[in-house]
Amino acid sequence: MGFDLHGLKSAVAAHGRVTRVVIADIRGSSPREVGAAMLVWSSGQSGTIGGGTLEYEAAATARKQSKDRVLSKHALGPDLGQCCGGVVFLLSEVYDAAAVATLNEELIARSADLAPVPMSVTRVLTRLHNQGQRPEPQLIDGWMIEPVHRPDTPLWIWGAGHVGRALVDVLSPLPDLDISWVDTAPERFPDNIAENVTVVPASDPTLLVPHAPENAQHLVLTYSHTLDLALCHALLKHEFSFAGLIGSATKWARFRSRLGGLGHSAGHIARITCPIGDPSLGKHPQMIAVGVAGEILRAGAKEELKKDRRA
């Protein structure tokens, strides 16, 4: 995940003083992973470190915190009555506008216990600077290191109808998705759109396909079968990691025939998934969105697994 600097800046702008609580280290089992964080202010909070007693007590402590930075240890079983049984180390840091302004835009490394910079941290910083290797969030020799979060999975949603809107509602909260939302005119989009979604009105959306990253995932669900076909044709001439088309088996049979007539081989056409989602969930837009979301997340997980195997 990494350090959500944008979210922290927004919270500080809205609430003034904000305490960020992050899981710095784990021994045994834990409800969340190292790097999971929440933001806490006087009247509320956002994010989660796993819920339950650990989160409740950590939030209450954060609201009373006077020190700039505190590293604490929590035994989930005996201390908090949780079933995980592990030990969690939490780093709680108080931020205001001045403190946020000092943060690095690429990697945030700081001493959790006022320790000097150890050689182990210097090596991590050197690898980042010289080789571009972004480390995982971790506590090293008294220093907490977190890369600043960047969404790294480009997702292009073609169509702002009922299903497109439901998909954006479901997917926009996911931190790793960089969503581009395309339709033929500005009035096709709703008034309120999540700030991490890029809206792209285009009279001819097919002209945008060559601008999509080659590792992008695509969901085609416009108001027009003609436009859907044109987008599938354009995508098959481009590279992508996943492309899904909304529609019935009958629609897809017709599209396969027409795409074949446009010069695409059967094997190439089969790279497009249609229908998408889980028909057993139903046809309500939100039900379709949930099924499609699960499908593209699985596709993304497969791509990550391939990368790990190649590495």
C-alpha positions in Angstrom: 0.0 0.0 0.0 2.5 2.7 1.1 2.1 6.0 2.7 -1.1 7.8 1.5 0.3 11.3 1.4 -2.6 12.7 -0.6 -5.1 11.3 2.0 -3.1 12.8 4.9 -2.9 16.2 3.2 -6.6 16.2 2.6 -7.4 15.2 6.2 -5.0 17.8 7.6 -6.6 20.5 5.4 -10.1 19.5 6.6 -9.4 18.8 10.3 -6.1 20.6 11.2 -4.4 18.3 13.6 -4.4 14.6 12.6 -2.7 11.6 14.1 -1.6 8.8 11.7 -1.4 5.4 13.2 0.4 2.7 11.1 1.2 -0.9 11.8 5.0 -0.8 11.9 5.8 -4.4 12.7 4.1 -7.7 13.4 5.1 -10.8 15.4 2.8 -13.7 14.7 -0.7 -13.1 13.3 -2.4 -9.8 13.0 -5.7 -8.4 11.6 -3.9 -6.2 9.1 -0.5 -6.1 7.4 2.6 -3.9 8.0 1.8 -0.5 6.4 -1.9 -0.5 7.1 -2.8 2.8 8.6 -5.7 5.0 9.9 -6.0 8.7 10.4 -7.5 10.0 13.6 -8.7 13.5 14.5 -10.8 14.9 17.4 -14.2 14.1 15.9 -13.6 11.2 13.6 -11.2 8.9 11.8 -10.6 7.2 8.4 -8.9 4.0 7.3 -8.4 1.0 9.4 -5.7 -1.1 11.1 -8.0 -4.0 11.5 -10.9 -3.0 13.7 -11.8 -4.4 17.1 -10.3 -3.5 20.4 -6.8 -2.7 19.0 -8.2 0.0 16.7 -10.6 1.4 19.2 -8.0 1.8 21.9 -5.4 3.1 19.4 -7.8 5.8 18.1 -8.6 6.8 21.7 -4.9 7.1 22.6 -4.2 9.0 19.4 -6.7 11.7 20.2 -4.8 12.3 23.5 -1.3 12.0 22.1 1.0 14.9 23.0 4.3 13.6 21.6 5.0 14.0 17.9 5.8 10.3 17.5 5.2 7.2 19.6 6.0 3.6 19.0 4.0 1.2 21.1 3.7 -2.6 21.4 0.4 -4.5 21.8 -0.1 -8.2 22.5 -3.4 -9.0 20.9 -4.3 -11.9 23.1 -3.6 -11.0 26.7 -3.6 -7.2 26.3 -6.7 -6.7 24.1 -8.7 -10.0 24.3 -8.4 -10.5 20.5 -8.1 -14.0 19.0 -5.2 -13.2 16.6 -2.6 -14.0 19.2 0.2 -12.0 17.7 2.1 -8.9 18.7 1.6 -5.6 16.8 3.8 -2.5 16.9 2.0 0.8 16.2 3.7 4.0 15.2 1.5 7.0 16.0 2.5 10.4 14.5 0.9 13.8 14.9 0.7 16.0 11.8 -0.4 19.5 11.1 0.1 21.6 7.9 3.7 22.5 8.7 4.6 18.9 9.4 3.0 17.6 6.2 4.9 20.2 4.2 8.2 18.6 5.2 7.4 15.1 3.9 9.2 13.6 1.0 7.0 13.0 -2.1 8.7 9.6 -2.8 9.8 7.9 0.4 9.1 8.7 4.0 11.7 7.5 6.4 11.9 8.6 10.0 13.2 7.4 13.3 10.6 5.8 15.5 12.8 6.1 18.6 15.2 9.0 17.8 17.9 6.5 16.6 20.6 7.8 14.2 20.3 6.7 10.6 21.7 3.1 10.5 23.5 1.6 7.5 20.6 -0.7 6.8 18.4 2.3 6.1 21.1 4.0 4.1 21.3 1.0 1.8 17.5 1.1 1.2 17.7 4.8 0.4 20.6 4.2 -1.9 18.8 1.5 -3.8 15.8 3.7 -4.3 17.9 6.6 -5.5 20.2 4.6 -7.8 18.0 1.8 -9.0 14.4 3.0 -8.4 13.7 0.0 -6.1 10.7 1.0 -3.9 10.9 -0.9 -0.6 8.0 -2.4 1.3 6.7 -0.6 4.4 9.0 -1.8 7.2 10.5 -1.0 10.6 14.3 -1.3 10.3 16.7 -0.8 13.3 14.3 1.8 14.9 13.4 3.5 11.6 10.0 3.3 9.8 10.3 3.3 6.1 7.2 3.7 3.8 7.2 4.5 0.1 4.6 7.1 -0.8 1.6 5.3 -2.3 1.0 5.5 -6.1 -1.9 3.7 -7.7 -0.1 1.2 -10.0 -3.0 -0.5 -11.8 -4.5 1.5 -14.6 -8.2 0.8 -15.1 -10.2 2.4 -18.0 -13.9 2.3 -17.7 -15.7 3.0 -21.0 -19.2 4.2 -20.4 -20.9 6.3 -17.7 -24.3 4.7 -17.7 -25.9 2.9 -14.7 -23.4 0.0 -14.7 -20.4 2.3 -15.2 -21.5 4.5 -12.3 -22.0 1.5 -10.1 -18.5 0.2 -11.0 -16.9 3.5 -10.2 -18.7 3.6 -6.8 -17.4 0.1 -6.0 -13.9 0.4 -7.4 -12.9 4.0 -6.6 -12.2 3.4 -2.9 -9.6 0.7 -3.8 -6.1 2.3 -3.3 -4.2 0.6 -6.1 -6.5 1.5 -9.0 -5.8 4.5 -11.2 -9.2 4.9 -12.9 -9.8 6.7 -16.1 -13.5 7.1 -16.9 -14.5 7.8 -20.5 -17.8 8.7 -22.2 -18.9 10.8 -25.2 -19.9 14.0 -23.4 -19.5 15.8 -20.1 -23.2 15.6 -19.3 -23.0 11.8 -19.3 -21.1 11.8 -16.0 -22.6 12.4 -12.5 -22.0 15.7 -10.6 -20.1 14.1 -7.8 -17.1 12.0 -8.7 -14.3 10.6 -6.4 -11.2 12.8 -6.7 -9.0 9.9 -7.6 -11.0 9.2 -10.8 -10.0 11.0 -14.0 -13.0 11.9 -16.1 -12.4 12.0 -19.9 -15.2 13.2 -22.1 -14.4 12.4 -25.8 -16.7 12.6 -28.8 -14.9 9.6 -30.3 -13.6 7.5 -27.4 -11.8 5.0 -29.7 -9.2 7.7 -30.4 -8.1 7.5 -26.7 -7.3 3.7 -26.8 -3.7 4.2 -28.1 -3.1 6.5 -25.1 -4.0 3.8 -22.5 -1.0 2.1 -20.9 -0.2 -1.3 -22.2 -0.7 -2.8 -18.8 -4.2 -1.3 -18.4 -7.4 -3.2 -17.6 -10.5 -2.1 -19.7 -14.2 -2.5 -19.1 -16.4 -1.7 -22.1 -20.0 -0.9 -21.2 -21.2 2.1 -23.3 -24.7 2.9 -24.3 -24.1 1.8 -27.9 -23.3 -1.6 -29.3 -21.7 0.1 -32.3 -19.3 2.0 -29.9 -18.7 -1.2 -27.9 -17.6 -2.9 -31.1 -15.4 -0.1 -32.2 -13.7 0.0 -28.8 -13.1 -3.8 -28.9 -11.6 -3.4 -32.4 -9.3 -0.6 -31.2 -8.3 -2.5 -28.1 -7.4 -5.6 -30.1 -5.0 -3.4 -32.1 -3.5 -2.2 -28.9 -1.9 -4.0 -25.9 -3.8 -4.6 -22.6 -3.6 -6.8 -19.5 -7.4 -7.4 -19.4 -10.4 -6.3 -21.5 -14.0 -7.1 -20.5 -17.2 -6.4 -22.5 -20.6 -6.3 -20.9 -23.2 -8.3 -22.8 -24.9 -11.6 -23.4 -23.6 -14.7 -25.1 -25.6 -13.7 -28.2 -24.0 -10.2 -28.3 -20.6 -11.7 -28.0 -21.2 -14.3 -30.8 -22.1 -11.4 -33.1 -19.1 -9.4 -32.0 -16.7 -12.3 -32.6 -18.1 -12.6 -36.1 -17.7 -8.9 -36.8 -14.3 -8.7 -35.2 -13.2 -11.6 -37.4 -14.4 -9.7 -40.4 -12.2 -6.8 -39.3 -9.2 -9.0 -39.5 -8.7 -10.3 -36.0 -8.0 -14.0 -35.4 -10.1 -16.1 -33.2 -7.3 -16.5 -30.7 -6.8 -12.8 -30.6 -10.5 -12.1 -30.1 -10.6 -14.5 -27.2 -8.4 -12.1 -25.2 -11.6 -10.1 -24.6 -13.7 -11.5 -21.8 -17.5 -11.5 -22.5 -19.8 -11.7 -20.6 -18.2 -10.2 -17.5 -19.2 -10.4 -13.9 -21.1 -13.1 -12.1 -24.6 -13.7 -13.6 -25.7 -15.6 -10.5 -25.6 -12.3 -8.6 -28.4 -10.8 -10.7 -28.8 -7.9 -13.1 -29.0 -4.9 -10.8 -26.2 -2.5 -11.7 -24.6 -2.8 -8.2 -24.8 -6.6 -8.5 -23.1 -6.5 -11.9 -20.5 -4.1 -10.5 -19.7 -6.4 -7.6 -19.2 -9.4 -9.9 -17.1 -7.4 -12.4 -15.0 -5.9 -9.6 -14.2 -9.4 -8.4 -13.2 -10.4 -11.9 -10.8 -7.6 -12.6 -9.2 -7.9 -9.1 -8.6 -11.6 -9.8 -7.1 -10.6 -13.2 -4.8 -8.1 -11.5 -3.7 -10.7 -9.0 -2.8 -13.1 -11.8 -0.7 -10.4 -13.4 1.1 -9.8 -10.2 1.7 -13.5 -9.8 3.2 -13.6 -13.3 5.5 -10.7 -12.4 6.7 -12.4 -9.2 7.5 -15.6 -11.1 9.4 -13.7 -13.8 11.4 -11.9 -11.1 
